Amino acid sequence: MERVVITGMGLISPLGNTLEQFWDRLVKGESGISPITSFDTSHFKTKIAGVVHDFDPEARFGRKDARRMDRFSQFALAAAEEAWAHAGLQHDKIDHERLGVYVGSGVGGIQTLMEQGDLLRARGPERISPTLIPMLISNMAAAMISIKLGALGPSMSPVTACSIGNTAIGEAFRLIRYGGADIVIAGGSEAAITEISLASFGNATSLSTRNDEPTQASRPFDGKRDGFVIGEGGGIVILESLSHAQARNARIHGEVIGYGATSDAYHMVATHPEGIGAYQAMKLALREAGLQPTDVDVISAHATSTLVGDRSETQAIKKLFGEDASRIPVTANKSMTGHALGAAGGLEAIALIKSIQEGVIPPTINQEEPDAICDLDYVPNIARKADLNIGISNSFGFGGHNAVIVIRKYE
């Protein structure tokens, strides 16, 4: 079996649209949460989000191509191009039939659907764009990347809600491991900060309403948390077989060594209160990696800042790691980015890779009041230097989807 390494990373995020800016702000503990300005929020319970700023799709892709892509596809393609450049890949020196794309989105082109729905009601069916369906469907992010980068190999667009990024990376890892591809572009993208999304999540009482203090609204594991903050963006990694990466003298940033996927089989939106599925996914990922729980140096938590979700993940960690659970630092990137839904796993995988590479654990910000059940080491408020070799990244989604990947420092 092939070893699978990470050779490139690219992202679009509320903390910045370059790897350097994202990592710098993450380590500094800066929040990317801000007021929503793209539509009138005066009648909404929540008025804040993890919004991507300074992103000009027409400057990146040209006006014609930009207008044919929903915002989630634009994020995915931009992040993929950044990752491609970061990996130093050259089109004339790879086998495009051995190049795959595994990129998903949870909601897909909801912004385009809303805009076209308004147009239909206002001006009739003859005004609807013939490209509505291609812009709407969630596989179009993977398709646009395949088209632009000439990927003729396997293409998959997993839809596992908020665990998409890890599902994509994990399935891509296995594809390469068993010889199905040399390179896979993998991750997730989301652009769901829209009126209808905000209204639905708000009516479900899932969102924080700390509108007057946006940078303090996302507070995973904190006793005063009142819900998650919706975010957006794209996170993409380049995975390669070690033999392929070495043959082209690529710089290697880390290694994927395990993947676990399970289902809660419990509820449409609520996580299992005891974290059974999360526990099993972490256990399976470590088993595939050939590791024991004592080998883990850091955990990147799913940690959305909801009451039940944060508690159930803490329970799952305690169940798997036992007495060792209090030793392992647990970091929650969503305290700064908000919850980017289908993009979250890709962004957090990149953060974990950088963390292991640099020996720095980003903090979980807004830790002010302890929760009696959430009592692990969440790296409160200030980044921490540490000697890191093994990290796991957790991603869980509506419907009970759980996906966990294991990253190892490349020596």
Beta strands, then each sheet from edge to edge (+ up, - down):
strand 1: 4-12
strand 2: 34-35
strand 3: 48-49
strand 4: 99-104
strand 5: 155-156
strand 6: 183-190
strand 7: 233-241
strand 8: 254-263
strand 9: 298-300
strand 10: 330-331
strand 11: 360-361
strand 12: 384-385
strand 13: 390-397
strand 14: 401-408
sheet 1: 5+ 4+ 6+ 7- 1+ 8- 14+ 13- 9- 10-
sheet 2: 2+ 3-
sheet 3: 11+ 12-
end
